[in-house]
Each structure stands twice: as structure tokens, then as C-alpha cells.
């Protein structure tokens, strides 16, 4: 059984990196250009997850730790992918009224 503290300790750096990358994306890039960049952030999160897990040299709970880490990164990226839709929805609702 994997301790939850080790799982969170290995997931937190990846989640923070993804949040930081999304914030930088929001500050530097127009929302219409986000989709390919979100995919690059996702790929970087996968690589960072793998590097962190390999550096632990612990096989016990590897799949569980990677699953938690990647799931958290995907949730953050899914929420970030909704941001470009806000102006589109506002325009659609405004023209419908």
C-alpha cells in the first residue's frame, strides 16, 4: 500500500508546474491559440511525472502515484481549456437575446 503522503509529495510538484504553465499561458498567449499549447503542457506534465517517479527508485505504488499525478494534471488542463470558450459562449448568448 502506498502512503498518501508520498503520493501527494510526488504529485504536488507536477500539479504546481502545470498550474504555473497555465498561468503563464494566460498571461502571454491569446486564448484562441491555447489548444496546441495545452497539449504541450500535458506532454511536459507526463515527462515530469515519469522523471519524478523514476528518481524515487521505489516500485511500490508506482502506477497509483502516476495515476494520481496525471489525473490531477488533466483536471487542471481541462479547466484551463474552458477559458477560450467563455468569449464564444458570451457572444452566442448575446446574439441569441
MMTF fields as JSON, N, C-alpha, C and O atoms, coordinates in Angstrom:
{
  "mmtfVersion": "1.0.0",
  "mmtfProducer": "UNKNOWN",
  "numBonds": 387,
  "numAtoms": 388,
  "numGroups": 97,
  "numChains": 1,
  "numModels": 1,
  "chainsPerModel": [1],
  "groupsPerChain": [97],
  "chainIdList": ["A"],
  "bondAtomList": [4, 2, 8, 6, 12, 10, 16, 14, 20, 18, 24, 22, 28, 26, 32, 30, 36, 34, 40, 38, 44, 42, 48, 46, 52, 50, 56, 54, 60, 58, 64, 62, 68, 66, 72, 70, 76, 74, 80, 78, 84, 82, 88, 86, 92, 90, 96, 94, 100, 98, 104, 102, 108, 106, 112, 110, 116, 114, 120, 118, 124, 122, 128, 126, 132, 130, 136, 134, 140, 138, 144, 142, 148, 146, 152, 150, 156, 154, 160, 158, 164, 162, 168, 166, 172, 170, 176, 174, 180, 178, 184, 182, 188, 186, 192, 190, 196, 194, 200, 198, 204, 202, 208, 206, 212, 210, 216, 214, 220, 218, 224, 222, 228, 226, 232, 230, 236, 234, 240, 238, 244, 242, 248, 246, 252, 250, 256, 254, 260, 258, 264, 262, 268, 266, 272, 270, 276, 274, 280, 278, 284, 282, 288, 286, 292, 290, 296, 294, 300, 298, 304, 302, 308, 306, 312, 310, 316, 314, 320, 318, 324, 322, 328, 326, 332, 330, 336, 334, 340, 338, 344, 342, 348, 346, 352, 350, 356, 354, 360, 358, 364, 362, 368, 366, 372, 370, 376, 374, 380, 378, 384, 382],
  "bondOrderList": [1, 1, 1, 1, 1, 1, 1, 1, 1, 1, 1, 1, 1, 1, 1, 1, 1, 1, 1, 1, 1, 1, 1, 1, 1, 1, 1, 1, 1, 1, 1, 1, 1, 1, 1, 1, 1, 1, 1, 1, 1, 1, 1, 1, 1, 1, 1, 1, 1, 1, 1, 1, 1, 1, 1, 1, 1, 1, 1, 1, 1, 1, 1, 1, 1, 1, 1, 1, 1, 1, 1, 1, 1, 1, 1, 1, 1, 1, 1, 1, 1, 1, 1, 1, 1, 1, 1, 1, 1, 1, 1, 1, 1, 1, 1, 1],
  "groupList": [{"groupName": "UNK", "atomNameList": ["N", "CA", "C", "O"], "elementList": ["N", "C", "C", "O"], "formalChargeList": [0, 0, 0, 0], "bondAtomList": [1, 0, 2, 1, 3, 2], "bondOrderList": [1, 1, 2], "singleLetterCode": "X", "chemCompType": "L-PEPTIDE LINKING"}],
  "groupTypeList": [0, 0, 0, 0, 0, 0, 0, 0, 0, 0, 0, 0, 0, 0, 0, 0, 0, 0, 0, 0, 0, 0, 0, 0, 0, 0, 0, 0, 0, 0, 0, 0, 0, 0, 0, 0, 0, 0, 0, 0, 0, 0, 0, 0, 0, 0, 0, 0, 0, 0, 0, 0, 0, 0, 0, 0, 0, 0, 0, 0, 0, 0, 0, 0, 0, 0, 0, 0, 0, 0, 0, 0, 0, 0, 0, 0, 0, 0, 0, 0, 0, 0, 0, 0, 0, 0, 0, 0, 0, 0, 0, 0, 0, 0, 0, 0, 0],
  "groupIdList": [1, 2, 3, 4, 5, 6, 7, 8, 9, 10, 11, 12, 13, 14, 15, 16, 17, 18, 19, 20, 21, 22, 23, 24, 25, 26, 27, 28, 29, 30, 31, 32, 33, 34, 35, 36, 37, 38, 39, 40, 41, 42, 43, 44, 45, 46, 47, 48, 49, 50, 51, 52, 53, 54, 55, 56, 57, 58, 59, 60, 61, 62, 63, 64, 65, 66, 67, 68, 69, 70, 71, 72, 73, 74, 75, 76, 77, 78, 79, 80, 81, 82, 83, 84, 85, 86, 87, 88, 89, 90, 91, 92, 93, 94, 95, 96, 97],
  "secStructList": [7, 7, 7, 2, 2, 2, 2, 2, 2, 2, 2, 2, 2, 2, 2, 2, 2, 2, 2, 2, 2, 2, 2, 2, 2, 2, 2, 2, 1, 7, 4, 4, 4, 2, 2, 2, 2, 2, 2, 2, 2, 2, 2, 2, 2, 2, 2, 2, 2, 2, 2, 2, 2, 2, 2, 2, 6, 7, 7, 6, 6, 2, 2, 2, 2, 2, 2, 2, 2, 2, 2, 2, 2, 2, 2, 2, 2, 2, 2, 2, 2, 6, 2, 2, 2, 2, 2, 2, 2, 2, 2, 2, 2, 2, 2, 2, 7],
  "xCoordList": [0.843, 0.0, 0.887, 1.88, 0.542, 1.304, 0.784, -0.425, 1.709, 1.253, 0.762, 1.315, -0.289, -0.867, 0.11, 0.108, 0.948, 1.889, 2.905, 3.28, 3.353, 4.298, 3.609, 4.205, 2.349, 1.598, 1.44, 1.682, 1.039, 0.857, 2.202, 2.304, 3.223, 4.548, 5.102, 5.85, 4.748, 5.241, 4.304, 4.729, 3.038, 2.084, 2.136, 1.973, 2.359, 2.298, 3.245, 2.827, 4.5, 5.37, 4.849, 4.981, 4.261, 3.72, 2.503, 2.367, 1.623, 0.426, 0.796, 0.208, 1.768, 2.197, 2.845, 2.657, 3.604, 4.214, 3.141, 3.253, 2.11, 1.022, 0.261, -0.058, -0.028, -0.727, 0.124, -0.393, 1.413, 2.312, 2.361, 2.362, 2.401, 2.429, 1.121, 1.132, -0.003, -1.297, -1.411, -1.938, -0.923, -0.945, -0.071, -0.474, 1.119, 1.993, 1.321, 1.411, 0.662, -0.065, -1.142, -1.312, -1.864, -2.92, -2.39, -3.063, -1.2, -0.628, 0.046, 0.13, 0.526, 1.357, 0.705, 1.183, -0.367, -0.918, -2.418, -3.122, -2.887, -4.33, -5.049, -4.541, -6.222, -6.939, -7.223, -7.308, -7.368, -7.642, -6.47, -6.657, -5.27, -4.072, -3.695, -2.626, -4.543, -4.227, -4.208, -3.33, -5.113, -5.211, -3.897, -3.605, -3.097, -1.857, -0.885, -0.108, -0.929, -0.02, -0.447, 0.401, -1.739, -2.209, -1.742, -1.422, -1.707, -1.213, 0.271, 0.723, 1.023, 2.451, 2.64, 3.517, 1.828, 1.892, 1.558, 2.199, 0.57, 0.206, 1.366, 1.652, 2.027, 3.183, 4.312, 4.967, 4.534, 5.556, 5.21, 6.09, 3.923, 3.485, 3.733, 4.139, 3.487, 3.743, 5.229, 5.607, 6.069, 7.518, 7.994, 8.788, 7.515, 7.9, 7.428, 8.151, 6.23, 5.724, 6.659, 7.023, 7.039, 7.913, 9.27, 9.794, 9.843, 11.152, 11.093, 11.983, 10.06, 9.929, 9.774, 10.404, 8.948, 8.725, 9.975, 10.259, 10.721, 11.945, 13.008, 13.796, 13.027, 14.038, 13.809, 14.745, 12.585, 12.308, 12.913, 13.226, 13.078, 13.605, 12.776, 13.312, 11.475, 10.573, 9.492, 8.723, 9.449, 8.46, 7.085, 6.076, 7.031, 5.756, 4.849, 5.188, 3.702, 2.719, 3.013, 2.418, 3.92, 4.299, 3.088, 2.888, 2.296, 1.147, 0.137, -0.419, -0.096, -1.026, -0.533, -1.306, 0.741, 1.29, 1.204, 0.845, 1.527, 1.455, 0.013, -0.255, -0.912, -2.32, -2.841, -3.529, -2.525, -2.964, -2.353, -3.043, -1.075, -0.387, -0.959, -1.265, -1.104, -1.601, -3.072, -3.479, -3.87, -5.271, -5.403, -6.22, -4.624, -4.652, -4.242, -4.851, -3.217, -2.768, -3.842, -4.059, -4.511, -5.57, -6.748, -7.345, -7.082, -8.182, -7.847, -8.688, -6.63, -6.213, -6.267, -6.756, -5.772, -5.775, -7.193, -7.49, -8.063, -9.459, -10.135, -10.855, -9.901, -10.462, -9.882, -10.602, -8.585, -7.945, -8.458, -8.513, -8.829, -9.311, -10.679, -11.096, -11.385, -12.692, -12.575, -13.522, -11.44, -11.27, -11.493, -12.186, -10.94, -11.193, -12.664, -13.084, -13.442, -14.852, -15.719, -16.814, -15.253, -16.057, -16.454, -17.634, -15.515, -15.945, -16.911, -17.822, -16.706, -17.594, -19.013, -19.996, -19.102, -20.416, -21.072, -22.282, -20.28, -20.836, -21.377, -22.444, -20.635, -21.113, -22.375, -23.309, -22.407, -23.572, -24.805, -25.903, -24.618, -25.749, -26.181, -27.37, -25.217, -25.538, -26.271, -27.158, -25.907, -26.58, -27.95, -28.817, -28.145, -29.423, -30.483, -31.68, -30.047, -31.01, -31.58, -32.401],
  "yCoordList": [-1.183, 0.0, 1.245, 1.304, 2.196, 3.42, 4.427, 4.61, 5.08, 6.098, 7.319, 7.681, 7.937, 9.086, 10.25, 11.04, 10.37, 11.49, 11.376, 12.389, 10.173, 10.005, 10.289, 10.871, 9.874, 10.127, 11.62, 12.108, 12.341, 13.79, 14.479, 15.434, 14.002, 14.615, 14.477, 15.341, 13.413, 13.258, 13.911, 14.241, 14.1, 14.716, 16.24, 16.907, 16.779, 18.226, 19.018, 20.037, 18.598, 19.366, 19.422, 20.444, 18.33, 18.302, 19.207, 19.97, 19.127, 19.972, 21.441, 22.25, 21.791, 23.194, 23.652, 24.791, 22.762, 23.1, 23.331, 24.258, 22.499, 22.657, 23.956, 24.691, 24.238, 25.486, 26.683, 27.646, 26.632, 27.719, 27.899, 29.028, 26.794, 26.88, 27.447, 28.222, 27.071, 27.589, 29.084, 29.844, 29.504, 30.931, 31.71, 32.766, 31.194, 31.855, 31.903, 32.907, 30.833, 30.791, 31.865, 32.552, 32.008, 33.013, 34.428, 35.307, 34.654, 35.994, 36.331, 37.5, 35.31, 35.563, 35.256, 35.724, 34.487, 33.995, 34.276, 34.169, 34.636, 34.823, 33.478, 32.447, 33.485, 32.222, 31.413, 30.187, 32.062, 31.323, 30.433, 29.469, 30.737, 29.967, 28.931, 28.327, 28.718, 27.811, 26.322, 25.623, 25.792, 24.326, 23.585, 22.617, 23.997, 23.232, 23.399, 22.493, 24.54, 24.77, 23.984, 23.56, 23.789, 22.941, 21.5, 20.806, 21.062, 19.705, 19.591, 18.557, 20.644, 20.636, 20.614, 19.914, 21.37, 21.36, 19.965, 19.485, 19.32, 17.959, 16.994, 16.158, 17.109, 16.259, 16.507, 15.571, 17.78, 18.105, 17.557, 17.118, 17.581, 17.023, 15.52, 14.989, 14.839, 13.395, 13.104, 12.211, 13.874, 13.662, 13.957, 13.2, 15.048, 15.397, 14.329, 13.99, 13.8, 12.719, 11.52, 10.954, 11.147, 9.992, 10.23, 9.345, 11.414, 11.72, 11.655, 11.09, 12.224, 12.206, 10.784, 10.412, 9.98, 8.61, 7.75, 6.918, 7.94, 7.161, 7.575, 6.746, 8.859, 9.318, 8.755, 8.712, 8.322, 7.748, 6.365, 5.965, 5.645, 4.281, 3.365, 2.463, 3.608, 2.769, 2.221, 2.976, 0.904, 0.293, 0.193, 0.133, 0.175, 0.006, 1.201, 2.33, 0.951, 2.002, 2.935, 4.008, 2.549, 3.405, 3.776, 4.946, 2.793, 3.053, 3.966, 4.87, 3.733, 4.572, 6.014, 6.944, 6.205, 7.565, 8.262, 9.438, 7.553, 8.159, 8.476, 9.508, 7.602, 7.824, 9.076, 9.886, 9.241, 10.412, 11.682, 12.687, 11.631, 12.795, 13.212, 14.386, 12.269, 12.582, 13.002, 13.891, 12.377, 12.765, 14.207, 14.953, 14.608, 15.997, 16.969, 18.028, 16.616, 17.48, 17.595, 18.676, 16.494, 16.509, 17.366, 18.082, 17.3, 18.113, 19.604, 20.394, 19.984, 21.391, 21.826, 22.914, 20.993, 21.349, 21.377, 22.194, 20.508, 20.529, 21.831, 22.437, 22.255, 23.532, 24.696, 25.627, 24.64, 25.709, 25.734, 26.797, 24.587, 24.55, 25.186, 25.495, 25.389, 26.04, 27.555, 28.196, 28.13, 29.586, 30.15, 31.16, 29.549, 30.103, 30.034, 30.752, 29.177, 29.048, 30.161, 30.413, 30.825, 31.856, 32.974, 33.321, 33.559, 34.605, 34.094, 34.81, 32.866, 32.287, 32.129, 32.441, 31.647, 31.478, 32.839, 32.988, 33.818, 35.141, 35.734, 36.347, 35.546, 36.033, 35.3, 35.916, 33.997, 33.222, 33.618, 33.733, 33.822, 34.219, 35.647, 35.96, 36.517, 37.889, 38.044, 38.888, 37.229, 37.327, 36.625, 36.937, 35.691, 34.997, 35.863, 35.664, 36.803, 37.633, 38.744, 39.522],
  "zCoordList": [0.0, 0.0, 0.0, 0.725, -0.781, -0.902, 0.108, 0.257, 0.8, 1.738, 0.958, -0.08, 1.49, 0.807, 0.791, -0.153, 1.822, 1.855, 0.722, 0.132, 0.409, -0.697, -2.031, -2.937, -2.138, -3.365, -3.601, -4.705, -2.573, -2.705, -2.907, -3.677, -2.224, -2.355, -3.768, -4.226, -4.455, -5.827, -6.843, -7.95, -6.48, -7.404, -7.346, -8.368, -6.179, -5.986, -6.89, -7.441, -7.068, -7.974, -9.41, -10.083, -9.872, -11.232, -11.328, -12.285, -10.348, -10.355, -10.32, -11.038, -9.489, -9.407, -10.716, -11.145, -11.342, -12.629, -13.691, -14.492, -13.703, -14.671, -14.406, -15.341, -13.145, -12.81, -13.216, -13.782, -12.933, -13.336, -14.841, -15.332, -15.58, -17.041, -17.581, -18.537, -16.98, -17.426, -17.124, -17.938, -15.966, -15.63, -16.614, -17.102, -16.902, -17.876, -19.25, -19.956, -19.618, -20.883, -20.916, -21.923, -19.816, -19.745, -19.849, -20.387, -19.344, -19.371, -20.699, -21.076, -21.407, -22.582, -23.927, -24.961, -23.93, -25.198, -25.252, -24.248, -26.436, -26.642, -26.471, -26.911, -25.836, -25.603, -26.868, -26.801, -28.0, -29.242, -29.64, -30.382, -29.16, -29.515, -28.457, -28.546, -27.47, -26.374, -26.709, -26.203, -27.525, -27.642, -27.912, -27.21, -28.896, -29.085, -27.919, -27.619, -27.273, -26.154, -24.914, -24.129, -24.736, -23.632, -23.826, -22.861, -25.074, -25.353, -25.023, -24.532, -25.291, -24.962, -23.448, -22.942, -22.729, -21.266, -20.74, -19.804, -21.33, -20.908, -21.128, -20.271, -22.263, -22.535, -21.548, -21.089, -21.226, -20.233, -18.862, -18.122, -18.521, -17.239, -17.184, -16.151, -18.297, -18.353, -18.163, -17.404, -18.866, -18.733, -17.313, -16.755, -16.729, -15.369, -14.385, -13.448, -14.586, -13.738, -13.79, -12.759, -14.992, -15.161, -14.507, -13.83, -14.701, -14.121, -12.589, -11.953, -12.016, -10.55, -10.045, -9.055, -10.702, -10.241, -10.393, -9.532, -11.469, -11.671, -10.657, -10.201, -10.308, -9.358, -7.954, -7.156, -7.636, -6.319, -6.144, -5.023, -7.214, -7.197, -6.291, -5.648, -6.249, -5.464, -6.392, -6.988, -6.501, -7.386, -6.736, -7.439, -5.438, -4.732, -4.969, -4.612, -5.568, -5.784, -6.938, -7.029, -7.821, -8.95, -9.802, -10.126, -10.159, -11.024, -10.324, -10.947, -9.046, -8.285, -8.223, -8.454, -7.915, -7.84, -9.189, -9.255, -10.264, -11.594, -11.968, -12.583, -11.605, -11.905, -11.21, -11.831, -9.94, -9.19, -9.79, -9.961, -10.104, -10.644, -11.991, -12.202, -12.891, -14.229, -14.186, -14.934, -13.324, -13.206, -12.748, -13.289, -11.771, -11.312, -12.409, -12.563, -13.167, -14.262, -15.337, -15.884, -15.643, -16.657, -16.193, -16.997, -14.915, -14.387, -14.516, -14.944, -14.149, -14.274, -15.736, -16.041, -16.631, -18.057, -18.624, -19.496, -18.147, -18.609, -18.206, -18.999, -16.978, -16.533, -17.335, -17.698, -17.607, -18.389, -19.823, -20.441, -20.351, -21.738, -21.888, -23.005, -20.784, -20.845, -21.011, -21.465, -20.653, -20.707, -22.111, -22.239, -23.174, -24.514, -24.931, -25.838, -24.277, -24.644, -24.064, -24.568, -23.026, -22.363, -23.329, -23.384, -24.1, -25.032, -26.107, -26.523, -26.544, -27.562, -27.001, -27.674, -25.777, -25.164, -24.911, -25.08, -24.511, -24.277, -25.588, -25.604, -26.675, -27.984, -28.414, -28.928, -28.207, -28.613, -27.805, -28.349, -26.515, -25.676, -25.981, -25.935, -26.295, -26.626, -27.941, -28.065, -28.93, -30.231, -30.204, -31.02, -29.282, -29.178, -28.504, -28.711, -27.716, -26.974, -27.806, -27.319]
}
